[in-house]
Amino acid sequence: TRSHFGSSSCCAAMTDAPPFADLDAVDYGKYRTIAVRRDSEHPSVLILELARPEQLNATSSRMHREVSQIWVDVGRDPSVSVVVLTGQGKAFCAGGDFAMIERNMATAEAKMAT
């Protein structure tokens, strides 16, 4: 009996391009701190906008997680060739959100005290 690993049909199937149309669609709607849209003239261009303009797009804990995660989703999306990263409002990003930094420092100090 010959195994499937020795058959040429098995190897040919493994070298074929993956059927991306069969993959689950990337859900960009789950992001709350990043607005995602396609360029109307160039649909392979994905535009990511940091979406906390009232805070000058300062990075909250949630935004930090989302900015990390979105690159995984973009990497899974075969329809994206170019990504433009920008910010809503008058600032791209003011850095870390001071409220988040203060909470993190208080948590660290509490852990060190125990």
HUUR-V802477 format. One record per pair of residues at least 4 apart in sequence whose ideal C-beta (glycine too) atoms are under 7 Angstrom apart, sorted by the first residue. I is the first residue (numbers start at 0). GAP is how many residues later the second one is. Records with the same first field share a line. If there is no record, write none. Layout:
BEGIN
I->GAP, GAP
END
This chain:
BEGIN
1->4, 5
3->6
4->5
7->4
8->4
9->4
10->4
11->4
19->58
25->47, 50, 51
27->8, 45
30->5, 35, 39
31->30
32->17, 18, 19, 27, 29, 30, 33
33->14, 15, 16, 17, 32, 33, 36
34->14, 16, 53
35->10, 12
36->10
37->5, 7, 8
38->4, 6, 8
43->35, 36, 37, 38
44->36, 37, 39
45->28, 34, 37
46->37, 39
47->22, 35, 36, 37
48->37, 38, 39
49->7, 13, 37, 38, 43
50->37
51->5, 6, 8, 11
52->4, 35, 36
54->42
55->33, 35, 38
56->30, 31, 32, 34, 35, 36, 37
57->36, 37, 38, 39
58->4, 5, 34, 36, 37, 38
59->4, 37, 40
60->4, 39
61->4
62->4
63->4
64->4
65->4
68->4
69->4
70->4
71->4
72->4
73->6, 9
85->6
86->4, 5, 6
95->4, 5
96->4
97->4
98->4
99->4
100->4
101->4
102->4
103->4
104->4
105->4
106->4
107->4
108->4
109->4
END
